[in-house]
Amino acid sequence: MNIVNRGYLSVRPKAPFFDWANKFEEDVVFSLGFNNEPSLYLITEDFIDEEPIIKQHFKKIFKNELMAISEDEENWPEVFTLELFLEWFEISLGSMVFDLEKSNLVKEPVE
């Protein structure tokens, strides 16, 4: 087991996100009980206050979460605010990331 020099930001959708997602997805109905697993975003491991980390990354994360449902930006909210982000997602942060696998970590850029 290895410790990774990153912390994490966990993003779990809430009801307003599912309400939005259900407008664009015909084959699946999203709800709090359906596959509501968080996305994890690696961040610096050395943070004292959560607020600056969330403020720094929320727009990029918000867009990535929306992209998973609709790639058409016309379907997205017109303005990305921190308040809207916190309304749509449950956020938690942590500073300890452990790698239980023996294979090397692989990084691939996401557009």
Secondary structure, 3 states (H helix, E strand, C coil): CEEECCEEEEEEECHHHHHHHCCCCCCCCCCCCCCCCCEEEEECCCCCCHHHHHHHHHHHHHHHHHHCCCCCHHHCCCCCCHHHHHHHEEEEEECCEEECCCCCCCCCCCC
